[in-house]
C-alpha cells in the first residue's frame, strides 16, 4: 500500500488523520465481529449514503472481508426489503452505527455470494433491479486501472459527491483507500440530495482536486458558477450519456471535464477521456480492461467488456441460489449499450440499453415501473418511457390504459399513492397519458416510440417535482 501523503478524510472542513480513521474503523469492526460471530457467509446490509459514517462502515467491512449489500438511501421500504431478502443479509447496519435485524430472514447469511464481495443493485431487463456481485479482487483491479490511467498527485483530494449505493460512489472510497489518498465528504443536503452551491463551497474550502458527477449535476454546477474552483484538476462526467453541448459549454468556461463510460458490472470505469485527447469520445479502455464492439469493422454495435474488474455474476432469485453468470465462453460480457471503436482505439458510446431510462444519473427499468403500475386494480396496462429533458437527461413518463372503475378507485391520485409505497421517487412517472389501448408496432410489441410521442404531443397530467 502507498504511503499516505495527506489526511485520510476531510469532514466538514476538519481533517481526520489515518490513525484516527483507523481507530473509528476498528471500533466498527469489533462491533460487527461480535454480532456476526458464528454466522457462515455473512452479508450485511448497509445504507449507501455519502457521509462519514458510510465511509467508516465500508472500510470496516472491506478490511474484515465481510460481504455487504448497499441500500439506496432513496429506496422505499419495499425496495429495501426486497434487496435485503435477495442478498440474504443477516444484519442491517443503520446510520449512526445502530444494528437492526432484517425482515423475513433467518440470519444465516448467504454463502453463495463469496467472501468480502460488494452487492450493488442495477437495473436489469427482467422487470426488477438485479444484484451484481463485485468481488474484492474486481474492486482492487478497477482501482488500480483508474490509477494507471488517470494518475495520482500528492495533493489529490476526491469529493465523495455520489452516494456509495452507486458503484461510482463506492469506487471513490475504494480508490482513495487503496492509493492512500484523501477523501472529502460534504456537498449534499440533509435529505441526501445534491446541492450545487454547497458542493462548490466544499470544493473551494477543502481544496478538492477530483470530482465525479452525472450530467445533471454538471448542469447545475454550471448554472451556479461560471468558472471552476481553481483547485479542480479533473471532473469525471459519467452515469449517463453527457450531451455534447453541455460538455462543450463546460470546456468553454474552463472546467476540466472528461467523459467517462462505465457500468456497475465492471466496478464503474471502463473507458475515460485522458487530458491529452481530443474531445468526442469516452477515450480508450482502462489498463486491464478489453473492449470490443460486436459489429462489422468500424460500425456501431453492442459494447462488450472483458477483464479483471468484471463482476462475478447476478444474484439468484433467493439466497444461496447459484449466481447467474452472463458471460461468453471466453469471458466477454455484453453490456447491451451501443458504441463504435475508432482507428485510434477510442470508444464512442452512441446509446445506452434501449429501454433503460437514465434520469439524473439514476437507472430506471421501465418493466419494473410498469409492473408496479398494473399491480393497482385500476390500471389495465401501461408503457413507461424516457422523455428527453435538458436538466435530467430523461424524465419518466407513462402511457396508461385505465381499467374499469379507474375513477371510482381514486384515479391517478390514488395510483400515484400506490406507487409511492413501491418505487423510489426517481422511478415514478412525472407525466401521464391515458389511452384506450397501447400503440402496437408491426411486430406485435408495444410501440415505445409511439408512446413517447403521445406523451410529448398530447401530454396529460403532470406530477410534482419532489424527489426528481
SENU-360418 format. One line per field, with one value per residue (C-alpha): x negated, y, z negated; residue number from 0; residue in three letters. Coordinates in nm, 4 decimals. Layout:
u = [X | ...]
v = [Y | ...]
w = [Z | ...]
k = [NUM | ...]
r = [ALA | ...]
//
This chain:
u = [0.0000 | -0.1239 | -0.2460 | 0.0189 | -0.0621 | 0.2230 | 0.5214 | 0.7427 | 1.0696 | 1.1897 | 1.5275 | 1.6924 | 1.3578 | 1.1939 | 0.9013 | 0.9056 | 0.5704 | 0.5182 | 0.4605 | 0.7849 | 0.9773 | 0.8249 | 0.9487 | 1.3039 | 1.2904 | 1.1584 | 1.4467 | 1.6946 | 1.5062 | 1.5177 | 1.8914 | 1.9513 | 1.7434 | 1.9485 | 2.2768 | 2.1611 | 1.9944 | 2.0850 | 2.2589 | 2.1474 | 2.1126 | 2.2489 | 2.3920 | 2.4513 | 2.6995 | 2.5536 | 2.7153 | 2.5294 | 2.5075 | 2.2218 | 2.1387 | 1.8502 | 2.0475 | 2.0894 | 1.7163 | 1.6198 | 1.8661 | 1.7495 | 1.3838 | 1.4602 | 1.6385 | 1.3663 | 1.0906 | 1.2590 | 1.3642 | 1.7346 | 1.9778 | 2.2278 | 2.5272 | 2.5672 | 2.9112 | 3.0002 | 3.0956 | 3.3955 | 3.5454 | 3.8873 | 3.9180 | 4.0498 | 3.7463 | 3.5112 | 3.6715 | 3.6576 | 3.2840 | 3.2108 | 3.4069 | 3.2447 | 2.8962 | 2.9680 | 2.8472 | 2.8293 | 2.7730 | 2.8680 | 2.6297 | 2.8256 | 2.6891 | 2.5026 | 2.3835 | 2.7047 | 2.7769 | 3.1118 | 3.2455 | 3.3528 | 3.7117 | 3.8062 | 3.4606 | 3.3295 | 2.9943 | 2.7994 | 2.6054 | 2.5543 | 2.2542 | 2.3049 | 2.2002 | 1.8317 | 1.6168 | 1.5845 | 1.7991 | 1.9992 | 2.3541 | 2.4740 | 2.8206 | 2.8533 | 3.1420 | 3.1853 | 3.4073 | 3.6425 | 3.8602 | 3.6681 | 3.3264 | 3.0559 | 2.7826 | 2.4389 | 2.1761 | 1.8432 | 1.5540 | 1.2749 | 1.0337 | 1.2520 | 1.2769 | 0.8990 | 0.8408 | 1.0715 | 0.8963 | 0.5537 | 0.6784 | 0.8006 | 0.4677 | 0.2719 | 0.4990 | 0.5513 | 0.2599 | 0.2433 | 0.0852 | -0.0453 | 0.2225 | 0.5206 | 0.8461 | 1.1567 | 1.5020 | 1.7492 | 2.0165 | 2.2140 | 2.3954 | 2.1995 | 2.5067 | 2.3911 | 2.0884 | 1.9331 | 1.9539 | 1.8356 | 1.5301 | 1.4261 | 1.3946 | 1.2051 | 0.9676 | 0.8790 | 0.8261 | 0.6054 | 0.3970 | 0.3900 | 0.5329 | 0.7597 | 1.1359 | 1.3647 | 1.7266 | 1.9944 | 2.1872 | 2.5258 | 2.8393 | 2.9657 | 3.2030 | 2.9019 | 2.9805 | 2.7074 | 2.6617 | 2.4580 | 2.3870 | 2.2812 | 2.0682 | 1.8810 | 1.8302 | 1.6813 | 1.4599 | 1.3144 | 1.2810 | 1.1278 | 0.9168 | 1.0841 | 0.8946 | 1.1110 | 1.4866 | 1.7262 | 2.0640 | 2.3518 | 2.4580 | 2.7439 | 2.5005 | 2.2655 | 2.5511 | 2.6415 | 2.2809 | 2.2578 | 2.5751 | 2.4375 | 2.0914 | 1.9243 | 1.5577 | 1.4474 | 1.2802 | 0.9026 | 0.8172 | 1.0062 | 0.7866 | 1.0409 | 1.4186 | 1.5268 | 1.8701 | 2.0482 | 2.3505 | 2.5408 | 2.4629 | 2.3321 | 2.4816 | 2.2086 | 2.3431 | 2.3147 | 1.9554 | 1.8632 | 2.0151 | 1.8204 | 1.4922 | 1.5508 | 1.5775 | 1.2549 | 1.3964 | 1.1580 | 1.4311 | 1.3634 | 1.6316 | 1.6274 | 1.8140 | 1.8738 | 2.1265 | 2.1941 | 2.0932 | 1.7398 | 1.6910 | 1.7589 | 1.4997 | 1.4412 | 1.3085 | 1.2291 | 1.1044 | 0.7427 | 0.6207 | 0.4192 | 0.7056 | 0.9320 | 1.2918 | 1.5562 | 1.5281 | 1.5045 | 1.1407 | 0.9557 | 1.0270 | 0.8563 | 0.5485 | 0.6506 | 0.9845 | 1.0628 | 1.3494 | 1.4844 | 1.7920 | 1.9995 | 2.0385 | 1.8573 | 1.5456 | 1.5894 | 1.9685 | 2.1964 | 2.2765 | 2.3172 | 2.0275 | 1.8646 | 1.6171 | 1.3630 | 1.1129 | 1.0298 | 1.2683 | 1.5794 | 1.8382 | 1.8853 | 2.2484 | 2.6016 | 2.7696 | 3.0243 | 3.3902 | 3.3283 | 3.0311 | 2.7989 | 2.9063 | 2.6165 | 2.5068 | 2.6209 | 2.3029 | 2.3949 | 2.0543 | 1.9461 | 1.7169 | 1.4089 | 1.5099 | 1.6758 | 1.9743 | 2.2277 | 2.3278 | 2.6217 | 2.5012 | 2.4233 | 2.0918 | 1.8118 | 1.4341 | 1.2279 | 0.8979 | 0.7238 | 0.8779 | 1.1017 | 1.4595 | 1.7572 | 2.0857 | 2.3886 | 2.6664 | 2.7365 | 2.9509 | 3.2504 | 3.5302 | 3.3417 | 3.4111 | 3.1321 | 3.2707 | 3.0292 | 2.7775 | 3.0263 | 3.1113 | 3.4790 | 3.6026 | 3.9373 | 4.0513 | 4.0176 | 4.2299 | 4.4889 | 4.5214 | 4.5804 | 4.8445 | 5.0534 | 5.0467 | 5.3041 | 5.6551 | 5.7490 | 5.4698 | 5.5158 | 5.1871 | 4.9056 | 4.5944 | 4.3172 | 4.0638 | 3.7922 | 3.8571 | 3.5633 | 3.5065 | 3.2338 | 3.1803 | 3.2327 | 3.1233 | 3.4512 | 3.7745 | 4.0010 | 4.3360 | 4.6154 | 4.8979 | 5.1782 | 5.4758 | 5.7286 | 5.9263 | 6.2989 | 6.3592 | 6.0468 | 6.2151 | 6.4129 | 6.0864 | 5.9406 | 5.7986 | 5.4471 | 5.4036 | 5.4640 | 5.2374 | 4.9561 | 5.0067 | 4.9864 | 4.6564 | 4.5234 | 4.5089 | 4.3368 | 4.0931 | 3.8248 | 3.9156 | 3.6835 | 3.8588 | 4.2121 | 4.3674 | 4.3745 | 4.6268 | 4.9111 | 5.1216 | 5.4446 | 5.5468 | 5.7942 | 5.5176 | 5.1411 | 4.9996 | 4.8553 | 4.5776 | 4.5859 | 4.4023 | 4.6968 | 4.4957 | 4.5849 | 4.4502 | 4.2470 | 4.1584 | 4.5280 | 4.5924 | 4.3177 | 4.4778 | 4.8141 | 4.6608 | 4.4857 | 4.7647 | 5.0640 | 4.9331 | 5.1750 | 5.1472 | 4.8043 | 4.6933 | 4.4847 | 4.1062 | 4.0452 | 3.7525 | 3.6576]
v = [0.0000 | 0.3503 | 0.5808 | 0.8333 | 1.1883 | 1.3754 | 1.3309 | 1.0273 | 1.2181 | 1.5764 | 1.6046 | 1.9446 | 2.1137 | 1.9056 | 1.6877 | 1.3318 | 1.1531 | 0.7928 | 0.6911 | 0.8447 | 0.6932 | 0.3520 | 0.3782 | 0.4567 | 0.1680 | -0.0702 | 0.0119 | -0.0688 | -0.3901 | -0.5045 | -0.4420 | -0.6258 | -0.9247 | -0.9621 | -0.9505 | -1.1858 | -1.4472 | -1.7956 | -1.6845 | -1.8641 | -1.6402 | -1.3261 | -1.0465 | -0.7054 | -0.4519 | -0.1005 | 0.2341 | 0.3621 | 0.7303 | 0.9745 | 1.0778 | 0.9895 | 0.7089 | 0.5335 | 0.5630 | 0.4181 | 0.1297 | 0.0384 | 0.0480 | -0.1803 | -0.4316 | -0.4193 | -0.4615 | -0.7664 | -0.9224 | -0.9191 | -0.9183 | -0.6338 | -0.5173 | -0.1439 | 0.0043 | 0.3162 | 0.5954 | 0.6918 | 0.3463 | 0.2762 | 0.0209 | -0.2351 | -0.1862 | -0.2028 | -0.5183 | -0.6903 | -0.6216 | -0.7383 | -1.0600 | -1.1442 | -1.0766 | -1.2878 | -1.0139 | -1.1321 | -0.7863 | -0.4281 | -0.1505 | 0.1712 | 0.5252 | 0.6113 | 0.2533 | 0.1024 | -0.2614 | -0.3996 | -0.7431 | -0.7578 | -0.8525 | -1.2028 | -1.3593 | -1.6388 | -1.4676 | -1.7475 | -1.5446 | -1.6233 | -1.8473 | -1.8281 | -1.4597 | -1.5121 | -1.3648 | -0.9890 | -0.9145 | -0.5977 | -0.6345 | -0.3344 | -0.3374 | -0.2272 | -0.2099 | -0.5310 | -0.6432 | -0.8726 | -0.6128 | -0.5895 | -0.4478 | -0.7133 | -0.7589 | -0.7510 | -0.9284 | -0.7428 | -0.9404 | -0.7843 | -0.8708 | -0.6897 | -0.3797 | -0.3712 | -0.4289 | -0.1401 | 0.0927 | 0.0009 | 0.0575 | 0.4054 | 0.4946 | 0.3814 | 0.5704 | 0.9000 | 0.9057 | 1.0420 | 1.3637 | 1.4261 | 1.6848 | 1.4979 | 1.5141 | 1.3396 | 1.4612 | 1.1817 | 1.3512 | 1.0349 | 0.8019 | 0.4841 | 0.2865 | 0.3888 | 0.1992 | 0.5368 | 0.6443 | 0.3082 | 0.3190 | 0.6646 | 0.5039 | 0.2013 | 0.4078 | 0.6525 | 0.3733 | 0.1710 | 0.4718 | 0.6266 | 0.9498 | 1.1987 | 1.1720 | 1.4687 | 1.4333 | 1.7023 | 1.8937 | 1.7294 | 1.8427 | 1.6692 | 1.4743 | 1.3364 | 1.5251 | 1.7020 | 2.0732 | 2.2607 | 2.5681 | 2.3635 | 2.1370 | 2.4365 | 2.5712 | 2.2379 | 2.2135 | 2.5581 | 2.5262 | 2.1769 | 2.2193 | 1.9328 | 1.8276 | 1.5387 | 1.5393 | 1.2766 | 1.3955 | 1.2861 | 1.5280 | 1.6693 | 1.7640 | 1.9278 | 2.1328 | 2.2600 | 2.3473 | 2.5496 | 2.7387 | 2.8181 | 2.9443 | 3.0195 | 2.9433 | 2.6288 | 2.6448 | 2.6683 | 2.3503 | 2.1210 | 1.9279 | 1.6720 | 1.6402 | 1.2927 | 1.3019 | 0.9667 | 0.7703 | 0.8719 | 0.9994 | 1.3553 | 1.5875 | 1.7243 | 2.0789 | 2.0518 | 1.9267 | 2.1977 | 2.4692 | 2.3417 | 2.3371 | 2.6874 | 2.8063 | 2.6329 | 2.3300 | 2.0278 | 1.7811 | 1.4286 | 1.1966 | 0.8500 | 0.5289 | 0.2588 | 0.0224 | -0.1449 | -0.4842 | -0.3550 | -0.1756 | 0.1615 | 0.2890 | 0.1069 | 0.3919 | 0.7561 | 1.0543 | 1.1432 | 1.5029 | 1.4895 | 1.3586 | 1.5485 | 1.5534 | 1.3476 | 1.0021 | 0.8376 | 0.7510 | 0.4218 | 0.1323 | 0.1456 | -0.0749 | -0.4334 | -0.3992 | -0.5010 | -0.3549 | -0.4720 | -0.3912 | -0.6784 | -0.5357 | -0.5300 | -0.3160 | 0.0324 | 0.0245 | 0.0631 | -0.2434 | -0.3637 | -0.2919 | -0.5956 | -0.5889 | -0.8354 | -0.8038 | -0.8494 | -0.5724 | -0.7594 | -0.8796 | -1.2430 | -1.2564 | -1.1665 | -1.2889 | -1.5623 | -1.5228 | -1.6386 | -1.6541 | -1.9463 | -1.9874 | -2.0107 | -1.6834 | -1.6157 | -1.5706 | -1.3974 | -1.4336 | -1.5842 | -1.8858 | -1.6656 | -1.4240 | -1.1401 | -0.9608 | -0.7931 | -0.4588 | -0.4053 | -0.0485 | 0.0694 | 0.2086 | 0.2108 | 0.1946 | 0.4287 | 0.3528 | 0.5194 | 0.2618 | 0.5138 | 0.4191 | 0.6274 | 0.5484 | 0.6174 | 0.4777 | 0.3102 | -0.0017 | 0.0582 | 0.0560 | 0.1729 | 0.5272 | 0.7308 | 1.0266 | 1.2442 | 0.9590 | 0.7104 | 0.3981 | 0.3130 | -0.0131 | 0.0552 | -0.3024 | -0.2598 | 0.0569 | -0.0996 | -0.3999 | -0.1708 | 0.0268 | -0.2755 | -0.4097 | -0.1378 | -0.2682 | 0.0468 | 0.0021 | -0.2439 | -0.1844 | 0.0666 | 0.1584 | 0.3557 | 0.5523 | 0.8127 | 1.1614 | 1.3822 | 1.6587 | 1.9226 | 1.9162 | 1.5499 | 1.3851 | 1.1936 | 1.2131 | 0.9157 | 0.9226 | 0.6649 | 0.5844 | 0.4241 | 0.2098 | 0.2513 | -0.0488 | -0.0471 | 0.1547 | 0.3706 | 0.6878 | 0.5105 | 0.3692 | 0.7169 | 0.7815 | 0.8997 | 1.0408 | 0.7019 | 0.5307 | 0.7698 | 0.6995 | 0.3282 | 0.3807 | 0.5956 | 0.2889 | 0.0712 | 0.2818 | 0.5368 | 0.8898 | 0.8943 | 0.5880 | 0.7258 | 0.8762 | 1.2558 | 1.2810 | 1.0566 | 0.9970 | 0.7979 | 0.5919 | 0.3177 | 0.0867 | 0.0964 | 0.1559 | -0.1598 | -0.1943 | -0.4293 | -0.6899 | -0.7050 | -0.5482 | -0.2251 | 0.0669 | 0.2608 | 0.5347 | 0.5964 | 0.6090 | 0.8701 | 1.0786 | 1.0579 | 1.1970 | 1.4793 | 1.5748 | 1.5198 | 1.5418 | 1.4554 | 1.5209 | 1.6023 | 1.5341 | 1.7486 | 1.7607 | 1.6061 | 1.3695 | 1.4219]
w = [0.0000 | 0.0814 | -0.1936 | -0.2900 | -0.1835 | -0.3485 | -0.5781 | -0.5287 | -0.5433 | -0.5442 | -0.7144 | -0.7490 | -0.6987 | -0.9733 | -0.8676 | -1.0027 | -1.0056 | -0.9045 | -1.2667 | -1.3869 | -1.0950 | -1.1738 | -1.5333 | -1.4160 | -1.1685 | -1.4363 | -1.6696 | -1.3936 | -1.3085 | -1.6711 | -1.6936 | -1.3662 | -1.4746 | -1.7918 | -1.6013 | -1.3238 | -1.5439 | -1.4239 | -1.1031 | -0.7856 | -0.4807 | -0.6467 | -0.4336 | -0.5946 | -0.4569 | -0.4612 | -0.3892 | -0.0843 | -0.1702 | -0.1144 | -0.4693 | -0.7035 | -0.8716 | -0.5363 | -0.4695 | -0.8102 | -0.7740 | -0.4245 | -0.5293 | -0.8245 | -0.6017 | -0.3360 | -0.5959 | -0.7508 | -0.4210 | -0.5092 | -0.2188 | -0.2072 | -0.0073 | 0.0490 | -0.0159 | 0.1804 | -0.0625 | 0.1518 | 0.1907 | 0.0447 | -0.2348 | 0.0171 | 0.2438 | -0.0509 | -0.1938 | 0.1446 | 0.1843 | -0.1701 | -0.1168 | 0.2186 | 0.0814 | -0.2269 | -0.4621 | -0.8229 | -0.9678 | -0.8816 | -0.9777 | -1.0105 | -1.0016 | -1.3183 | -1.3666 | -1.5050 | -1.4275 | -1.3221 | -1.2342 | -0.8692 | -0.7885 | -0.6765 | -0.7108 | -0.9298 | -0.9983 | -0.8322 | -0.5756 | -0.2091 | -0.1362 | 0.2429 | 0.2540 | 0.1775 | -0.0972 | -0.1014 | 0.2015 | 0.2585 | 0.3895 | 0.5881 | 0.7413 | 1.1011 | 1.3457 | 1.5410 | 1.8252 | 1.6337 | 1.4648 | 1.1364 | 1.0380 | 1.0123 | 0.7558 | 0.9214 | 0.7086 | 0.7171 | 0.5696 | 0.3652 | 0.6468 | 0.9020 | 0.6804 | 0.6405 | 1.0119 | 1.1028 | 0.8563 | 0.9988 | 1.3525 | 1.2640 | 1.1044 | 1.4087 | 1.6467 | 1.4639 | 1.2219 | 0.8686 | 0.7415 | 0.3925 | 0.3169 | 0.4649 | 0.2726 | 0.4089 | 0.3091 | 0.2336 | 0.4428 | 0.5253 | 0.2825 | 0.2118 | 0.3222 | 0.6711 | 0.7921 | 0.8792 | 0.5152 | 0.3825 | 0.6088 | 0.4836 | 0.1390 | 0.2729 | 0.4899 | 0.2147 | -0.0388 | 0.1949 | 0.3026 | -0.0485 | 0.0902 | -0.0830 | -0.0570 | -0.1247 | -0.2375 | -0.2092 | 0.0543 | 0.0001 | -0.1761 | -0.4892 | -0.2611 | -0.0747 | 0.2467 | 0.4408 | 0.3641 | 0.6266 | 0.4142 | 0.1115 | 0.3295 | 0.4693 | 0.1186 | 0.0058 | 0.3151 | 0.2516 | -0.1271 | -0.1247 | 0.1935 | 0.3792 | 0.6928 | 0.8210 | 0.8685 | 1.0098 | 1.1392 | 1.3585 | 1.6369 | 1.4288 | 1.1514 | 1.4026 | 1.5498 | 1.2018 | 1.1233 | 1.4459 | 1.3557 | 1.0099 | 1.1053 | 1.4381 | 1.3724 | 1.1875 | 0.8452 | 0.9070 | 0.7148 | 0.9565 | 1.1993 | 1.3245 | 1.3292 | 1.4428 | 1.6084 | 1.6309 | 1.5145 | 1.8275 | 2.1744 | 2.1380 | 2.4039 | 2.6321 | 2.5888 | 2.2096 | 2.2263 | 2.4776 | 2.2605 | 1.9593 | 2.1527 | 2.2860 | 1.9271 | 1.8265 | 1.6489 | 1.6722 | 1.7725 | 1.9001 | 2.0325 | 1.8806 | 1.9611 | 1.7078 | 1.5563 | 1.2262 | 1.3638 | 1.4333 | 1.0992 | 1.2600 | 1.5094 | 1.8372 | 2.0527 | 1.9758 | 2.1715 | 2.0999 | 2.0596 | 2.3835 | 2.6013 | 2.8382 | 2.7056 | 2.8820 | 2.7285 | 2.3875 | 2.4527 | 2.4651 | 2.2263 | 1.8889 | 1.8414 | 1.7696 | 1.9462 | 2.3020 | 2.5029 | 2.8357 | 3.0400 | 3.1730 | 3.5242 | 3.8595 | 3.8963 | 3.7572 | 3.7411 | 3.4418 | 3.2334 | 2.8763 | 2.6430 | 2.4835 | 2.1949 | 2.0554 | 1.7720 | 1.4040 | 1.2951 | 1.4148 | 1.1655 | 1.0644 | 1.1739 | 1.0679 | 0.7516 | 0.7994 | 0.7037 | 0.3454 | 0.1047 | 0.1708 | 0.5339 | 0.7820 | 0.9359 | 1.2889 | 1.4952 | 1.8231 | 1.9860 | 2.3153 | 2.3015 | 2.3458 | 2.0706 | 2.2646 | 2.1095 | 2.3389 | 2.1848 | 2.4205 | 2.4780 | 2.8311 | 2.9474 | 3.2006 | 3.1730 | 3.3874 | 3.5579 | 3.2633 | 3.0273 | 2.8538 | 2.7691 | 2.8760 | 2.6988 | 2.9147 | 2.6980 | 2.3695 | 2.3274 | 2.5498 | 2.2917 | 1.9845 | 1.8641 | 1.7060 | 1.5131 | 1.3213 | 1.3225 | 1.1744 | 1.3755 | 1.4182 | 1.5687 | 1.7423 | 1.6837 | 1.3070 | 1.3132 | 1.5465 | 1.3142 | 1.0160 | 1.2099 | 1.3080 | 0.9501 | 0.8813 | 0.9703 | 1.1590 | 1.4165 | 1.7026 | 1.8873 | 1.9152 | 2.1086 | 1.9375 | 2.1439 | 2.1020 | 2.2352 | 2.3290 | 2.0767 | 2.0734 | 1.6963 | 1.6085 | 1.9331 | 1.9314 | 1.7337 | 1.6666 | 1.8463 | 1.8650 | 2.1045 | 1.9066 | 2.0054 | 1.7208 | 1.6023 | 1.5234 | 1.2102 | 1.2549 | 1.1285 | 0.8570 | 0.7191 | 0.6875 | 1.0338 | 1.0974 | 0.7476 | 0.5879 | 0.8418 | 0.7526 | 0.3822 | 0.4647 | 0.6481 | 0.3634 | 0.1408 | 0.4006 | 0.6023 | 0.5226 | 0.6256 | 0.9262 | 1.0718 | 1.0565 | 1.3734 | 1.3882 | 1.6714 | 1.7871 | 2.0953 | 2.0638 | 2.3684 | 2.4575 | 2.5795 | 2.6132 | 2.9642 | 3.1183 | 3.3784 | 3.6786 | 3.4715 | 3.2323 | 2.9492 | 2.7759 | 2.9788 | 2.7222 | 2.9702 | 3.0360 | 2.6614 | 2.6227 | 2.8994 | 2.7223 | 2.4073 | 2.5935 | 2.8326 | 2.6069 | 2.2519 | 1.9771 | 1.6027 | 1.4648 | 1.1102 | 0.8789 | 0.8825 | 0.5410 | 0.5462 | 0.9077]
k = [0 | 1 | 2 | 3 | 4 | 5 | 6 | 7 | 8 | 9 | 10 | 11 | 12 | 13 | 14 | 15 | 16 | 17 | 18 | 19 | 20 | 21 | 22 | 23 | 24 | 25 | 26 | 27 | 28 | 29 | 30 | 31 | 32 | 33 | 34 | 35 | 36 | 37 | 38 | 39 | 40 | 41 | 42 | 43 | 44 | 45 | 46 | 47 | 48 | 49 | 50 | 51 | 52 | 53 | 54 | 55 | 56 | 57 | 58 | 59 | 60 | 61 | 62 | 63 | 64 | 65 | 66 | 67 | 68 | 69 | 70 | 71 | 72 | 73 | 74 | 75 | 76 | 77 | 78 | 79 | 80 | 81 | 82 | 83 | 84 | 85 | 86 | 87 | 88 | 89 | 90 | 91 | 92 | 93 | 94 | 95 | 96 | 97 | 98 | 99 | 100 | 101 | 102 | 103 | 104 | 105 | 106 | 107 | 108 | 109 | 110 | 111 | 112 | 113 | 114 | 115 | 116 | 117 | 118 | 119 | 120 | 121 | 122 | 123 | 124 | 125 | 126 | 127 | 128 | 129 | 130 | 131 | 132 | 133 | 134 | 135 | 136 | 137 | 138 | 139 | 140 | 141 | 142 | 143 | 144 | 145 | 146 | 147 | 148 | 149 | 150 | 151 | 152 | 153 | 154 | 155 | 156 | 157 | 158 | 159 | 160 | 161 | 162 | 163 | 164 | 165 | 166 | 167 | 168 | 169 | 170 | 171 | 172 | 173 | 174 | 175 | 176 | 177 | 178 | 179 | 180 | 181 | 182 | 183 | 184 | 185 | 186 | 187 | 188 | 189 | 190 | 191 | 192 | 193 | 194 | 195 | 196 | 197 | 198 | 199 | 200 | 201 | 202 | 203 | 204 | 205 | 206 | 207 | 208 | 209 | 210 | 211 | 212 | 213 | 214 | 215 | 216 | 217 | 218 | 219 | 220 | 221 | 222 | 223 | 224 | 225 | 226 | 227 | 228 | 229 | 230 | 231 | 232 | 233 | 234 | 235 | 236 | 237 | 238 | 239 | 240 | 241 | 242 | 243 | 244 | 245 | 246 | 247 | 248 | 249 | 250 | 251 | 252 | 253 | 254 | 255 | 256 | 257 | 258 | 259 | 260 | 261 | 262 | 263 | 264 | 265 | 266 | 267 | 268 | 269 | 270 | 271 | 272 | 273 | 274 | 275 | 276 | 277 | 278 | 279 | 280 | 281 | 282 | 283 | 284 | 285 | 286 | 287 | 288 | 289 | 290 | 291 | 292 | 293 | 294 | 295 | 296 | 297 | 298 | 299 | 300 | 301 | 302 | 303 | 304 | 305 | 306 | 307 | 308 | 309 | 310 | 311 | 312 | 313 | 314 | 315 | 316 | 317 | 318 | 319 | 320 | 321 | 322 | 323 | 324 | 325 | 326 | 327 | 328 | 329 | 330 | 331 | 332 | 333 | 334 | 335 | 336 | 337 | 338 | 339 | 340 | 341 | 342 | 343 | 344 | 345 | 346 | 347 | 348 | 349 | 350 | 351 | 352 | 353 | 354 | 355 | 356 | 357 | 358 | 359 | 360 | 361 | 362 | 363 | 364 | 365 | 366 | 367 | 368 | 369 | 370 | 371 | 372 | 373 | 374 | 375 | 376 | 377 | 378 | 379 | 380 | 381 | 382 | 383 | 384 | 385 | 386 | 387 | 388 | 389 | 390 | 391 | 392 | 393 | 394 | 395 | 396 | 397 | 398 | 399 | 400 | 401 | 402 | 403 | 404 | 405 | 406 | 407 | 408 | 409 | 410 | 411 | 412 | 413 | 414 | 415 | 416 | 417 | 418 | 419 | 420 | 421 | 422 | 423 | 424 | 425 | 426 | 427 | 428 | 429 | 430 | 431 | 432 | 433 | 434 | 435 | 436 | 437 | 438 | 439 | 440 | 441 | 442 | 443 | 444 | 445 | 446 | 447 | 448 | 449 | 450 | 451 | 452 | 453 | 454 | 455 | 456 | 457 | 458 | 459 | 460 | 461 | 462 | 463 | 464 | 465 | 466 | 467]
r = [UNK | UNK | UNK | UNK | UNK | UNK | UNK | UNK | UNK | UNK | UNK | UNK | UNK | UNK | UNK | UNK | UNK | UNK | UNK | UNK | UNK | UNK | UNK | UNK | UNK | UNK | UNK | UNK | UNK | UNK | UNK | UNK | UNK | UNK | UNK | UNK | UNK | UNK | UNK | UNK | UNK | UNK | UNK | UNK | UNK | UNK | UNK | UNK | UNK | UNK | UNK | UNK | UNK | UNK | UNK | UNK | UNK | UNK | UNK | UNK | UNK | UNK | UNK | UNK | UNK | UNK | UNK | UNK | UNK | UNK | UNK | UNK | UNK | UNK | UNK | UNK | UNK | UNK | UNK | UNK | UNK | UNK | UNK | UNK | UNK | UNK | UNK | UNK | UNK | UNK | UNK | UNK | UNK | UNK | UNK | UNK | UNK | UNK | UNK | UNK | UNK | UNK | UNK | UNK | UNK | UNK | UNK | UNK | UNK | UNK | UNK | UNK | UNK | UNK | UNK | UNK | UNK | UNK | UNK | UNK | UNK | UNK | UNK | UNK | UNK | UNK | UNK | UNK | UNK | UNK | UNK | UNK | UNK | UNK | UNK | UNK | UNK | UNK | UNK | UNK | UNK | UNK | UNK | UNK | UNK | UNK | UNK | UNK | UNK | UNK | UNK | UNK | UNK | UNK | UNK | UNK | UNK | UNK | UNK | UNK | UNK | UNK | UNK | UNK | UNK | UNK | UNK | UNK | UNK | UNK | UNK | UNK | UNK | UNK | UNK | UNK | UNK | UNK | UNK | UNK | UNK | UNK | UNK | UNK | UNK | UNK | UNK | UNK | UNK | UNK | UNK | UNK | UNK | UNK | UNK | UNK | UNK | UNK | UNK | UNK | UNK | UNK | UNK | UNK | UNK | UNK | UNK | UNK | UNK | UNK | UNK | UNK | UNK | UNK | UNK | UNK | UNK | UNK | UNK | UNK | UNK | UNK | UNK | UNK | UNK | UNK | UNK | UNK | UNK | UNK | UNK | UNK | UNK | UNK | UNK | UNK | UNK | UNK | UNK | UNK | UNK | UNK | UNK | UNK | UNK | UNK | UNK | UNK | UNK | UNK | UNK | UNK | UNK | UNK | UNK | UNK | UNK | UNK | UNK | UNK | UNK | UNK | UNK | UNK | UNK | UNK | UNK | UNK | UNK | UNK | UNK | UNK | UNK | UNK | UNK | UNK | UNK | UNK | UNK | UNK | UNK | UNK | UNK | UNK | UNK | UNK | UNK | UNK | UNK | UNK | UNK | UNK | UNK | UNK | UNK | UNK | UNK | UNK | UNK | UNK | UNK | UNK | UNK | UNK | UNK | UNK | UNK | UNK | UNK | UNK | UNK | UNK | UNK | UNK | UNK | UNK | UNK | UNK | UNK | UNK | UNK | UNK | UNK | UNK | UNK | UNK | UNK | UNK | UNK | UNK | UNK | UNK | UNK | UNK | UNK | UNK | UNK | UNK | UNK | UNK | UNK | UNK | UNK | UNK | UNK | UNK | UNK | UNK | UNK | UNK | UNK | UNK | UNK | UNK | UNK | UNK | UNK | UNK | UNK | UNK | UNK | UNK | UNK | UNK | UNK | UNK | UNK | UNK | UNK | UNK | UNK | UNK | UNK | UNK | UNK | UNK | UNK | UNK | UNK | UNK | UNK | UNK | UNK | UNK | UNK | UNK | UNK | UNK | UNK | UNK | UNK | UNK | UNK | UNK | UNK | UNK | UNK | UNK | UNK | UNK | UNK | UNK | UNK | UNK | UNK | UNK | UNK | UNK | UNK | UNK | UNK | UNK | UNK | UNK | UNK | UNK | UNK | UNK | UNK | UNK | UNK | UNK | UNK | UNK | UNK | UNK | UNK | UNK | UNK | UNK | UNK | UNK | UNK | UNK | UNK | UNK | UNK | UNK | UNK | UNK | UNK | UNK | UNK | UNK | UNK | UNK | UNK | UNK | UNK | UNK | UNK | UNK | UNK | UNK | UNK | UNK | UNK | UNK | UNK | UNK | UNK | UNK | UNK | UNK | UNK | UNK | UNK | UNK]
//
